[in-house]
Amino acid sequence: MSPTEARFPSSGTSGTAPAPDFLDPSFWLRPHEERAEVFERLRALPGPEFVPPRLPWGPLGNGYYALAKHADILEVSRRPQDFSSEGATGMVGPELGEFYGSMITMDNPEHARLRRIVSRSFGRNMAPAFEAMSREVARGLVAALVERGPGDFVRPVAADMPIAVLSTMMGIPPDDYEFLFERTSTIMGALDPEFVASPEEAAAAVLGASRDLGDYIAGLREDRLAHPRADVITRLVQVQEDGEQLTGQELVSFFILLVNAGMETTRNAISRALVLFTEHPEQRALLVSDFERHAKNAVEEILRVATPINWMRRTATRDCDMNGHRFHEGDQVFLLYWSANHDEKAFADPYRFDITRDPNPQLSFGAPGPHFCLGAHLARIEIAALYRELLAALPEIRSTGEPSRLASSFVEGYKRLDCTF
């Protein structure tokens, strides 16, 4: 018996059914109502639920704690000295280390150094440029949708919005958009049989897609070093004013983080928003009535309800207390953002979609702390820009039929969603 199992020999400490394994995609494919019932039970417990190990090896070989409360996730995120971000996105084997050793899985001082370098190209100082670029891209996508007519909304609209914005920023030509879409879909959908035939092939598929992306950005790096341009890739590969510079491997890891997090999460928020406005036409009408007045709060509510990233992982660096619970060095902790974003102690009537909700302390970009998403402002700009143009041109657009959901524990995503207008 492992030390963790000895302290907590079983889950289901409330006397009810034990917590499911939150790494299993089948849990996240359940109807949202069933998911909500599970998290309500977990939030009612006095402390975090312990989930026994599913596999006897790897970083989760001793099981992990599921943090479902908004307050607990806030507290852990504020204490990087007690809860390390190493391995934040799950179980990455050594063969993938060169592709996923990005700042999201680092602690200070390495994290602070990389964030300082890239924030010069992606920080809030770039917001005006992001805004202009996003509006231009959104106008083009909506015009193409109007010309094409009803049909799939995900690939030509929701997915192309972040792909086109990020690619324009980086100087990536439109001919390469499909390449980026296919590779990120494979990585994020590695446990979905539509993208990877079997779970046994998942690791090889992710490795192959990651190598393709790594080779691609390495080629762009060499090109920009030899032929600088006025784009983000050029700024990232050049020596900064203080002498700092990303290494080739650091650029590869950051690029893979950027295209996966920046493209996939924004795409899924945009897709889910169409469903929400279809299910709640009064909220769509309110937004259309005065878009600029309601846009900011509407984006926050979309992000709260959609919660594109389901969880992140932390590791206790030492024995410590957190909101009355004792953690021990090496304990694995999962921050369940979907649950936190529907916590009745943080949100009044949490299952109501309300674009006037204020305040809205949603955690879809992580909680305040050193790892709060660097691209949060860009995602917000893109969502607002797309719906500004979409609702102006097609105020009655709505989703039809059931969306095809991605089989993933990490990402809350749609593969296809039909729209009509």
C-alpha positions, 0 to 999 in steps of 0.5 A: 500500500502506498503512503497516500493510500495508507492515509486515505485508503478509499474515496467516497469519504462522504459515504456516497459513491466514490469520485470518478477518475477525472482523467477518463474522457468518458466522465467529461462526455456525460451530460452536463447535469450528471457532471454537475451532480458529481461536483456538487457532492464533492463541493459539499465534502469538508475536504478534497476528495482522494481519487485512488490510482488507476495506474500503478506507474507514473506521477499519479501512481499514488492517486490524486486529490480532486479540488472542486471548490472555487476557494480551494483552487484560488488558494492553491494557485496563490501558493506556488511555493507549496504547489509546483506546476511541474507536469501541470497538463498531465502525464507527459513522458520523457519522449515529449519533454522537449515539446512540452517543457513550456512555462506552463509546466515550470516554476520560478525562476525559470517560469518568470524568465520565459514569461518576461520574454514572451510577454513583450510580444503577447502582453497587454501592451499589444492589445490595440494591435490584437484588437485591430487584427481580430476585427479584420479576421472576424469580418472576413470569416463572417462574410465567408459564412454569409456567402457559404450559407448554413452548415458547420460552424466549428471548422470554418468559423470558431476554429479559423478565428484563433488560427487566423489571428495567431498566424497573422501575428506570427507571419504564418501563411493561410496555406498552412492553417490546415496543417496547424488545425490537423496537428492541434486536433490530433494532440488535443484529441489523442483519446478521441477515436476520430483522430487516433484509432486506439488509445494504444496509438495515442502517445505515438500520434501526439509525438508525431504531431508535436514533432511536426509542429516543432520542425515547423517552428524551427524552420520559421526560426531559421528564416526569421534569423536570416530574414527578419520581418515585422512579426511576433516570430521575429521578435521572439527569436531576436535578442531582447534589449536586456540581452535575453533570448529564447533558445531554439527548444524554448521557442518550440515549446512555447509555439506548441503551447501557443497553438494548442492553448491559444487556438483550441480553447478560444475555438471551443469557447466560440463554439459553445457560445453559439449553443448558449445563445441558441438555448437562451435567445433572450440573452442573445437579444440583450447582447444584440440590443447594445453589444458594446455595453454588454460585450465585456460581461458576456465574454466572461459569462461565456468563458465561465459556462464553457470552461474550455480547460477542465483542469490543471495539475499541481504537486505539493512541494512540502507538507502544508495546510490548505483551507483546513486540509493537510497535504504531504510532499509529493501529493498530486492535486487536480484543480477542477475549473469546471466545478469551480466555475459552477460553485454556488458559494462563488456564483449566485444561481451558477447554472444560469447563463446571464451575460449581465453577471457582475462580478464574475470571478470565473477561473477559465484562465486559471486563478490569479497567480503567477500562472494566470494565462498570458493570452487571456486578454487576446482570447477575450478580444477574439471572442468579442470581435467574432460575435460583434461581426457575427451578430451584426450580420446574422442576429438570428443565427443559431445552432441546430442539432446536437454538437459532436463533442470531443472525447477528452478529459483535458479540453471541453470541445466540439468537433462539429456544430451545425448552424442555420440563419 
